[in-house]
Amino acid sequence: MTQKPHADTPLAQYIERRVLELKPKKSQGEIASEVGFPNPNMVTMIKNGTSKLALDRVPSMARALDCDPAYLMRLALEQAVGDTAAQAIVDIYGTPITENELGWLEEIRDASRNKNPRLTTRSRAALRAVFGG
């Protein structure tokens, strides 16, 4: 029986979902080729948790999966070094910000006319209402 030590990691689940979402546009073989893998089996091994995604492959995997590289790096770091070490890296270098998050931040700055608004109970509630929570 093949061991799958990374089967339940958020990275494995995310890559599996992205491959399925992209299926109408490109095959798993095309994704593997874009990442630089010699065959699609490596993508399968990452999806099913048999293998980790090497950190140096994150940029090409993000391009192949048409996803945010900062988000994918965060998931890959957690998988590669564990939650505690990944948190230490974030503590030292800061939280990776995705392109979508950056868009929200820029809109907040624009809407507030760059006045550095404080996050209040009221603004937090308004933001949560936008996301239905």
C-alpha positions, 0 to 999 in steps of 0.5 A: 500500500502506497503511503500518502503522508500529505493526503489531507493537507490543504495544499493537496486538496487545493491542487486537486480542486484546481486541476478539476476546475481547469479540466475543461481548459487543459489536461493534467498532462499540460499542467505537468508540462507547464510546471516542468514535470516530465510526466503527469504522474507528479501532479497526481502524486501531489494531489493524492498526497504521496509527494510534496510540492517542492518550494522551487516549483511553486511559481511555475505551479501557480502559473500552470494552475492560474492561481495566486503564487503567494497563496500557493506558497503559503500552502506549500510552506505549511506542507513542507515545514509544518505549521509551527515552522511556517508560522515562524517564517511568517513571523519573521518575513510577514504574511504573504498577501495574495493579489486579491487581498492586495486589491482589497487593501488598495480599495480600502486605502482609496475609499479612506483617502489614505487616512489609515482607518482603524478597524472598529467593531462597526467596520469589522461587522460591515466587512463580515456582512459583505462575506455573509458572516 
